[in-house]
Protein backbone atom coordinates (compact mmCIF):
# COMPACT_ATOMS: atom_id res chain seq x y z
CA UNK A 1 0.00 0.00 0.00
CA UNK A 2 1.44 3.37 -1.04
CA UNK A 3 1.75 6.35 1.27
CA UNK A 4 -1.11 8.06 -0.62
CA UNK A 5 -3.31 4.99 -0.14
CA UNK A 6 -2.52 4.96 3.58
CA UNK A 7 -3.40 8.64 3.88
CA UNK A 8 -6.64 8.11 2.00
CA UNK A 9 -7.63 5.15 4.18
CA UNK A 10 -6.96 7.20 7.31
CA UNK A 11 -9.02 10.06 5.87
CA UNK A 12 -11.91 7.75 5.01
CA UNK A 13 -12.01 6.47 8.58
CA UNK A 14 -11.80 10.03 9.90
CA UNK A 15 -14.62 11.18 7.58
CA UNK A 16 -16.79 8.32 8.80
CA UNK A 17 -16.09 9.36 12.40
CA UNK A 18 -17.01 12.96 11.59
CA UNK A 19 -20.25 11.87 9.93
CA UNK A 20 -21.10 9.86 13.04
CA UNK A 21 -20.24 12.79 15.28
CA UNK A 22 -22.26 15.51 13.50
CA UNK A 23 -25.84 15.38 12.31
CA UNK A 24 -25.06 17.04 8.95
CA UNK A 25 -21.77 17.93 7.25
CA UNK A 26 -21.03 19.69 3.97
CA UNK A 27 -18.28 18.76 1.56
CA UNK A 28 -16.73 22.20 2.12
CA UNK A 29 -16.48 21.65 5.89
CA UNK A 30 -14.90 18.23 5.40
CA UNK A 31 -12.52 19.54 2.75
CA UNK A 32 -11.38 22.32 5.06
CA UNK A 33 -10.90 19.93 8.00
CA UNK A 34 -8.76 17.49 6.01
CA UNK A 35 -7.02 20.10 3.81
CA UNK A 36 -8.20 18.57 0.53
CA UNK A 37 -10.43 19.73 -2.31
CA UNK A 38 -14.20 19.37 -2.44
CA UNK A 39 -13.72 17.02 -5.39
CA UNK A 40 -11.57 14.74 -3.21
CA UNK A 41 -14.33 14.66 -0.58
CA UNK A 42 -16.89 13.73 -3.28
CA UNK A 43 -14.68 10.78 -4.27
CA UNK A 44 -14.21 9.77 -0.63
CA UNK A 45 -17.96 9.86 0.04
CA UNK A 46 -18.55 7.71 -3.05
CA UNK A 47 -15.91 5.23 -1.82
CA UNK A 48 -17.62 4.98 1.58
CA UNK A 49 -20.99 4.44 -0.11
CA UNK A 50 -19.49 1.68 -2.29
CA UNK A 51 -18.15 0.08 0.91
CA UNK A 52 -21.70 -0.13 2.24
CA UNK A 53 -21.81 2.92 4.50
CA UNK A 54 -25.40 4.29 4.41
CA UNK A 55 -24.70 7.97 3.64
CA UNK A 56 -27.67 10.21 2.92
CA UNK A 57 -27.23 13.24 0.66
CA UNK A 58 -29.38 16.32 1.24
CA UNK A 59 -29.19 18.55 -1.85
CA UNK A 60 -27.56 21.83 -0.97
CA UNK A 61 -27.20 20.89 2.69
CA UNK A 62 -24.63 18.13 2.98
CA UNK A 63 -24.20 14.55 4.12
CA UNK A 64 -25.56 12.57 7.03
CA UNK A 65 -25.64 8.95 8.14
CA UNK A 66 -28.71 6.76 8.24
CA UNK A 67 -30.21 6.91 11.75
CA UNK A 68 -29.07 3.94 13.83
CA UNK A 69 -25.78 3.41 11.99
CA UNK A 70 -23.05 3.71 14.59
CA UNK A 71 -20.02 1.86 15.92
CA UNK A 72 -20.86 -1.01 18.27
CA UNK A 73 -20.55 -2.03 21.05
CA UNK A 74 -19.95 1.23 22.95
CA UNK A 75 -23.14 2.77 24.33
CA UNK A 76 -23.63 5.66 26.74
CA UNK A 77 -26.57 6.81 28.79
CA UNK A 78 -27.54 10.45 28.41
CA UNK A 79 -26.18 11.34 31.86
CA UNK A 80 -22.86 9.61 31.09
CA UNK A 81 -22.56 11.53 27.82
CA UNK A 82 -23.32 14.77 29.67
CA UNK A 83 -20.61 14.02 32.23
CA UNK A 84 -18.11 13.73 29.37
CA UNK A 85 -18.91 17.30 28.34
CA UNK A 86 -17.77 18.58 31.74
CA UNK A 87 -14.57 16.56 31.35
CA UNK A 88 -14.16 18.06 27.86
CA UNK A 89 -14.33 21.58 29.28
CA UNK A 90 -11.69 20.69 31.88
CA UNK A 91 -9.30 19.31 29.28
CA UNK A 92 -9.75 22.35 27.01
CA UNK A 93 -8.32 24.44 29.87
CA UNK A 94 -5.12 22.40 29.80
CA UNK A 95 -2.02 24.11 28.41
CA UNK A 96 -0.70 20.95 26.74
CA UNK A 97 -1.75 21.30 23.09
CA UNK A 98 -1.15 17.62 22.33
CA UNK A 99 -3.40 16.52 25.20
CA UNK A 100 -6.15 18.85 24.03
CA UNK A 101 -5.86 17.56 20.45
CA UNK A 102 -5.94 13.91 21.55
CA UNK A 103 -8.92 14.46 23.84
CA UNK A 104 -10.92 16.33 21.21
CA UNK A 105 -10.34 13.45 18.79
CA UNK A 106 -11.38 10.98 21.50
CA UNK A 107 -14.55 12.96 22.22
CA UNK A 108 -15.35 12.92 18.49
CA UNK A 109 -15.12 9.11 18.52
CA UNK A 110 -17.34 8.94 21.62
CA UNK A 111 -19.93 11.29 20.10
CA UNK A 112 -19.90 9.17 16.96
CA UNK A 113 -21.58 6.25 18.74
CA UNK A 114 -24.52 8.31 20.00
CA UNK A 115 -27.92 8.38 18.36
CA UNK A 116 -28.76 11.59 16.48
CA UNK A 117 -31.08 12.77 19.25
CA UNK A 118 -28.39 12.17 21.91
CA UNK A 119 -25.77 13.75 19.65
CA UNK A 120 -27.84 16.93 19.34
CA UNK A 121 -28.14 17.09 23.14
CA UNK A 122 -24.44 16.69 23.96
CA UNK A 123 -23.48 19.19 21.26
CA UNK A 124 -26.00 21.67 22.69
CA UNK A 125 -24.66 21.09 26.20
CA UNK A 126 -21.10 21.55 24.99
CA UNK A 127 -22.08 24.89 23.41
CA UNK A 128 -23.92 25.99 26.57
CA UNK A 129 -21.22 25.10 29.15
CA UNK A 130 -18.26 27.25 30.19
CA UNK A 131 -15.66 26.18 32.71
CA UNK A 132 -13.05 28.30 34.49
CA UNK A 133 -10.74 26.02 36.42
CA UNK A 134 -9.90 26.87 40.01
CA UNK A 135 -8.60 23.95 42.03
CA UNK A 136 -8.25 25.97 45.23
CA UNK A 137 -12.02 26.05 45.86
CA UNK A 138 -14.53 23.28 46.23
CA UNK A 139 -17.82 23.36 44.41
CA UNK A 140 -20.74 21.70 46.12
CA UNK A 141 -23.89 20.86 44.20
CA UNK A 142 -26.16 17.85 43.90
CA UNK A 143 -28.09 19.27 40.95
CA UNK A 144 -25.63 19.54 38.07
CA UNK A 145 -26.63 16.30 36.34
CA UNK A 146 -30.35 17.05 36.68
CA UNK A 147 -29.87 20.56 35.28
CA UNK A 148 -27.91 19.21 32.33
CA UNK A 149 -30.85 16.91 31.60
CA UNK A 150 -33.37 19.77 31.87
CA UNK A 151 -31.24 22.01 29.65
CA UNK A 152 -30.86 19.52 26.81
CA UNK A 153 -34.45 18.26 26.98
CA UNK A 154 -36.02 21.74 27.40
CA UNK A 155 -37.88 20.76 30.55
CA UNK A 156 -39.43 23.35 32.83
CA UNK A 157 -37.87 23.16 36.28
CA UNK A 158 -39.13 24.23 39.69
CA UNK A 159 -36.52 25.23 42.25
CA UNK A 160 -36.49 26.50 45.79
CA UNK A 161 -33.80 29.16 45.75
CA UNK A 162 -32.14 30.95 48.65
CA UNK A 163 -30.77 34.49 48.36
CA UNK A 164 -27.81 36.03 50.20
CA UNK A 165 -29.81 36.29 53.45
CA UNK A 166 -31.05 32.68 53.09
CA UNK A 167 -34.62 33.73 52.29
CA UNK A 168 -36.18 31.23 49.89
CA UNK A 169 -38.49 31.65 46.92
CA UNK A 170 -40.03 29.15 44.53
CA UNK A 171 -39.08 29.73 40.90
CA UNK A 172 -40.19 28.23 37.62
CA UNK A 173 -37.19 28.36 35.34
CA UNK A 174 -36.15 27.44 31.80
CA UNK A 175 -32.48 26.28 32.00
CA UNK A 176 -30.32 27.83 29.29
CA UNK A 177 -26.61 27.43 30.16
CA UNK A 178 -24.17 26.29 32.85
CA UNK A 179 -21.14 28.35 33.83
CA UNK A 180 -18.34 27.54 36.21
CA UNK A 181 -16.89 30.68 37.75
CA UNK A 182 -13.83 30.78 39.98
CA UNK A 183 -16.05 30.22 42.99
CA UNK A 184 -19.30 28.51 41.99
CA UNK A 185 -21.32 26.78 39.33
CA UNK A 186 -23.92 29.14 37.91
CA UNK A 187 -27.09 28.32 36.03
CA UNK A 188 -28.33 30.78 33.43
CA UNK A 189 -32.10 30.40 33.11
CA UNK A 190 -35.21 32.29 32.12
CA UNK A 191 -37.08 32.98 35.34
CA UNK A 192 -40.86 33.07 34.87
CA UNK A 193 -41.25 34.91 38.18
CA UNK A 194 -38.91 37.76 37.14
CA UNK A 195 -39.74 37.44 33.42
CA UNK A 196 -36.08 37.71 32.49
CA UNK A 197 -32.86 35.73 32.40
CA UNK A 198 -31.26 35.25 35.82
CA UNK A 199 -28.09 33.69 37.21
CA UNK A 200 -28.62 31.06 39.91
CA UNK A 201 -25.85 29.69 42.11
CA UNK A 202 -26.19 25.93 42.24
CA UNK A 203 -25.16 25.76 45.90
CA UNK A 204 -28.17 27.96 46.77
CA UNK A 205 -30.69 25.65 45.14
CA UNK A 206 -32.30 23.94 48.12
CA UNK A 207 -34.70 21.78 46.14
CA UNK A 208 -35.13 20.95 42.47
CA UNK A 209 -38.07 19.33 40.69
CA UNK A 210 -38.03 18.36 37.02
CA UNK A 211 -41.46 18.97 35.50
CA UNK A 212 -42.96 17.17 32.53
CA UNK A 213 -43.81 20.43 30.73
CA UNK A 214 -41.44 21.45 27.95
CA UNK A 215 -40.52 25.06 27.23
CA UNK A 216 -39.80 26.63 23.85
CA UNK A 217 -36.00 26.57 23.25
CA UNK A 218 -34.25 29.94 23.34
CA UNK A 219 -32.80 30.26 19.85
CA UNK A 220 -29.47 31.92 20.54
CA UNK A 221 -25.94 30.82 21.29
CA UNK A 222 -24.25 31.39 24.61
CA UNK A 223 -22.04 34.06 23.01
CA UNK A 224 -25.12 35.85 21.69
CA UNK A 225 -26.57 35.75 25.20
CA UNK A 226 -23.42 37.34 26.63
CA UNK A 227 -23.46 40.06 23.97
CA UNK A 228 -27.13 40.83 24.61
CA UNK A 229 -27.10 40.65 28.40
CA UNK A 230 -23.61 41.86 29.26
C-alpha positions as semicolon CSV with decimal commas, in nm:
position;residue;x (nm);y (nm);z (nm)
1;X;0,000;0,000;0,000
2;X;0,144;0,337;-0,104
3;X;0,175;0,635;0,127
4;X;-0,111;0,806;-0,062
5;X;-0,331;0,499;-0,014
6;X;-0,252;0,496;0,358
7;X;-0,340;0,864;0,388
8;X;-0,664;0,811;0,200
9;X;-0,763;0,515;0,418
10;X;-0,696;0,720;0,731
11;X;-0,902;1,006;0,587
12;X;-1,191;0,775;0,501
13;X;-1,201;0,647;0,858
14;X;-1,180;1,003;0,990
15;X;-1,462;1,118;0,758
16;X;-1,679;0,832;0,880
17;X;-1,609;0,936;1,240
18;X;-1,701;1,296;1,159
19;X;-2,025;1,187;0,993
20;X;-2,110;0,986;1,304
21;X;-2,024;1,279;1,528
22;X;-2,226;1,551;1,350
23;X;-2,584;1,538;1,231
24;X;-2,506;1,704;0,895
25;X;-2,177;1,793;0,725
26;X;-2,103;1,969;0,397
27;X;-1,828;1,876;0,156
28;X;-1,673;2,220;0,212
29;X;-1,648;2,165;0,589
30;X;-1,490;1,823;0,540
31;X;-1,252;1,954;0,275
32;X;-1,138;2,232;0,506
33;X;-1,090;1,993;0,800
34;X;-0,876;1,749;0,601
35;X;-0,702;2,010;0,381
36;X;-0,820;1,857;0,053
37;X;-1,043;1,973;-0,231
38;X;-1,420;1,937;-0,244
39;X;-1,372;1,702;-0,539
40;X;-1,157;1,474;-0,321
41;X;-1,433;1,466;-0,058
42;X;-1,689;1,373;-0,328
43;X;-1,468;1,078;-0,427
44;X;-1,421;0,977;-0,063
45;X;-1,796;0,986;0,004
46;X;-1,855;0,771;-0,305
47;X;-1,591;0,523;-0,182
48;X;-1,762;0,498;0,158
49;X;-2,099;0,444;-0,011
50;X;-1,949;0,168;-0,229
51;X;-1,815;0,008;0,091
52;X;-2,170;-0,013;0,224
53;X;-2,181;0,292;0,450
54;X;-2,540;0,429;0,441
55;X;-2,470;0,797;0,364
56;X;-2,767;1,021;0,292
57;X;-2,723;1,324;0,066
58;X;-2,938;1,632;0,124
59;X;-2,919;1,855;-0,185
60;X;-2,756;2,183;-0,097
61;X;-2,720;2,089;0,269
62;X;-2,463;1,813;0,298
63;X;-2,420;1,455;0,412
64;X;-2,556;1,257;0,703
65;X;-2,564;0,895;0,814
66;X;-2,871;0,676;0,824
67;X;-3,021;0,691;1,175
68;X;-2,907;0,394;1,383
69;X;-2,578;0,341;1,199
70;X;-2,305;0,371;1,459
71;X;-2,002;0,186;1,592
72;X;-2,086;-0,101;1,827
73;X;-2,055;-0,203;2,105
74;X;-1,995;0,123;2,295
75;X;-2,314;0,277;2,433
76;X;-2,363;0,566;2,674
77;X;-2,657;0,681;2,879
78;X;-2,754;1,045;2,841
79;X;-2,618;1,134;3,186
80;X;-2,286;0,961;3,109
81;X;-2,256;1,153;2,782
82;X;-2,332;1,477;2,967
83;X;-2,061;1,402;3,223
84;X;-1,811;1,373;2,937
85;X;-1,891;1,730;2,834
86;X;-1,777;1,858;3,174
87;X;-1,457;1,656;3,135
88;X;-1,416;1,806;2,786
89;X;-1,433;2,158;2,928
90;X;-1,169;2,069;3,188
91;X;-0,930;1,931;2,928
92;X;-0,975;2,235;2,701
93;X;-0,832;2,444;2,987
94;X;-0,512;2,240;2,980
95;X;-0,202;2,411;2,841
96;X;-0,070;2,095;2,674
97;X;-0,175;2,130;2,309
98;X;-0,115;1,762;2,233
99;X;-0,340;1,652;2,520
100;X;-0,615;1,885;2,403
101;X;-0,586;1,756;2,045
102;X;-0,594;1,391;2,155
103;X;-0,892;1,446;2,384
104;X;-1,092;1,633;2,121
105;X;-1,034;1,345;1,879
106;X;-1,138;1,098;2,150
107;X;-1,455;1,296;2,222
108;X;-1,535;1,292;1,849
109;X;-1,512;0,911;1,852
110;X;-1,734;0,894;2,162
111;X;-1,993;1,129;2,010
112;X;-1,990;0,917;1,696
113;X;-2,158;0,625;1,874
114;X;-2,452;0,831;2,000
115;X;-2,792;0,838;1,836
116;X;-2,876;1,159;1,648
117;X;-3,108;1,277;1,925
118;X;-2,839;1,217;2,191
119;X;-2,577;1,375;1,965
120;X;-2,784;1,693;1,934
121;X;-2,814;1,709;2,314
122;X;-2,444;1,669;2,396
123;X;-2,348;1,919;2,126
124;X;-2,600;2,167;2,269
125;X;-2,466;2,109;2,620
126;X;-2,110;2,155;2,499
127;X;-2,208;2,489;2,341
128;X;-2,392;2,599;2,657
129;X;-2,122;2,510;2,915
130;X;-1,826;2,725;3,019
131;X;-1,566;2,618;3,271
132;X;-1,305;2,830;3,449
133;X;-1,074;2,602;3,642
134;X;-0,990;2,687;4,001
135;X;-0,860;2,395;4,203
136;X;-0,825;2,597;4,523
137;X;-1,202;2,605;4,586
138;X;-1,453;2,328;4,623
139;X;-1,782;2,336;4,441
140;X;-2,074;2,170;4,612
141;X;-2,389;2,086;4,420
142;X;-2,616;1,785;4,390
143;X;-2,809;1,927;4,095
144;X;-2,563;1,954;3,807
145;X;-2,663;1,630;3,634
146;X;-3,035;1,705;3,668
147;X;-2,987;2,056;3,528
148;X;-2,791;1,921;3,233
149;X;-3,085;1,691;3,160
150;X;-3,337;1,977;3,187
151;X;-3,124;2,201;2,965
152;X;-3,086;1,952;2,681
153;X;-3,445;1,826;2,698
154;X;-3,602;2,174;2,740
155;X;-3,788;2,076;3,055
156;X;-3,943;2,335;3,283
157;X;-3,787;2,316;3,628
158;X;-3,913;2,423;3,969
159;X;-3,652;2,523;4,225
160;X;-3,649;2,650;4,579
161;X;-3,380;2,916;4,575
162;X;-3,214;3,095;4,865
163;X;-3,077;3,449;4,836
164;X;-2,781;3,603;5,020
165;X;-2,981;3,629;5,345
166;X;-3,105;3,268;5,309
167;X;-3,462;3,373;5,229
168;X;-3,618;3,123;4,989
169;X;-3,849;3,165;4,692
170;X;-4,003;2,915;4,453
171;X;-3,908;2,973;4,090
172;X;-4,019;2,823;3,762
173;X;-3,719;2,836;3,534
174;X;-3,615;2,744;3,180
175;X;-3,248;2,628;3,200
176;X;-3,032;2,783;2,929
177;X;-2,661;2,743;3,016
178;X;-2,417;2,629;3,285
179;X;-2,114;2,835;3,383
180;X;-1,834;2,754;3,621
181;X;-1,689;3,068;3,775
182;X;-1,383;3,078;3,998
183;X;-1,605;3,022;4,299
184;X;-1,930;2,851;4,199
185;X;-2,132;2,678;3,933
186;X;-2,392;2,914;3,791
187;X;-2,709;2,832;3,603
188;X;-2,833;3,078;3,343
189;X;-3,210;3,040;3,311
190;X;-3,521;3,229;3,212
191;X;-3,708;3,298;3,534
192;X;-4,086;3,307;3,487
193;X;-4,125;3,491;3,818
194;X;-3,891;3,776;3,714
195;X;-3,974;3,744;3,342
196;X;-3,608;3,771;3,249
197;X;-3,286;3,573;3,240
198;X;-3,126;3,525;3,582
199;X;-2,809;3,369;3,721
200;X;-2,862;3,106;3,991
201;X;-2,585;2,969;4,211
202;X;-2,619;2,593;4,224
203;X;-2,516;2,576;4,590
204;X;-2,817;2,796;4,677
205;X;-3,069;2,565;4,514
206;X;-3,230;2,394;4,812
207;X;-3,470;2,178;4,614
208;X;-3,513;2,095;4,247
209;X;-3,807;1,933;4,069
210;X;-3,803;1,836;3,702
211;X;-4,146;1,897;3,550
212;X;-4,296;1,717;3,253
213;X;-4,381;2,043;3,073
214;X;-4,144;2,145;2,795
215;X;-4,052;2,506;2,723
216;X;-3,980;2,663;2,385
217;X;-3,600;2,657;2,325
218;X;-3,425;2,994;2,334
219;X;-3,280;3,026;1,985
220;X;-2,947;3,192;2,054
221;X;-2,594;3,082;2,129
222;X;-2,425;3,139;2,461
223;X;-2,204;3,406;2,301
224;X;-2,512;3,585;2,169
225;X;-2,657;3,575;2,520
226;X;-2,342;3,734;2,663
227;X;-2,346;4,006;2,397
228;X;-2,713;4,083;2,461
229;X;-2,710;4,065;2,840
230;X;-2,361;4,186;2,926
